[in-house]
Amino acid sequence: MFLKFPTYICTQIMKEKIILKGTELFLTLGFKSVTMDDIAGEMGISKKTIYQHFPNKSKLVEDVTFNLFNIICNDIDDVCENSNNPIEELYDIKMLVMNHLKNERTSPQYQLKKYYPRIYEQLKMKQFDVMHESVKESLAKGTETEVFRSDIDIDFIARMYFNGMMGIKDPTIFPQKLFTVEYLMESYLEYHLRAIVTEKGLDILNNFITTNQS
């Protein structure tokens, strides 16, 4: 005997499948390049089916963007709860983001800014709100445990960290033919930490880098 799911559940399942496939294609090929026909073809469904759930491509891009943002935020919360110290926490978050964006080949954030500026601005503010608070908590924890200097301006550095992370994603400044995403994130993170660690923190940082490089 086959179970028959209510229509609203089937509708939600299909919508989630479209978002999942859209995420994969957008990160791999770019927001501009991927069409609704491409997504329909990859899924083996009609374009009409996609339009039953998303009135236009902009709405699909918006839902894909914020769905991925929410997933990453939830995973970052888990990392923060289980980290050994604020230094390793930042590296663990970096690895988490890299894993989520492992198929990224087209600077999706920059493409959002160029082709979907409204969505980009909304995402940027959401990212700032979440990252600003998260980094402030991490910095405060670091000063309390004496791995970060006690005289740092926590709010200022949290804002600088966000600004730097956004800046390294601009391919006009850091072209992909010269810098990989992993290299940029790794280098910026080390740059950030070396500016604020104590001697105790520097030992932890150097040991962590040496261990992971080897």
Salt bridges, closest charged atoms under 4 A:
GLU24 OE1 - LYS21 NZ 3.17
ASP37 OD1 - LYS47 NZ 3.51
GLU62 OE1 - ARG118 NH2 3.39
ASP63 OD2 - LYS15 NZ 3.94
ASP63 OD1 - LYS59 NZ 3.21
ASP75 OD2 - HIS100 NE2 2.76
GLU89 OE1 - LYS141 NZ 3.14
GLU133 OE2 - HIS132 ND1 3.85
GLU133 OE2 - LYS136 NZ 3.49
ASP151 OD1 - ARG149 NE 2.96
ASP155 OD1 - HIS132 NE2 2.71
ASP155 OD2 - ARG159 NE 2.94
GLU186 OE1 - LYS94 NZ 2.23
GLU190 OE2 - ARG194 NE 2.83
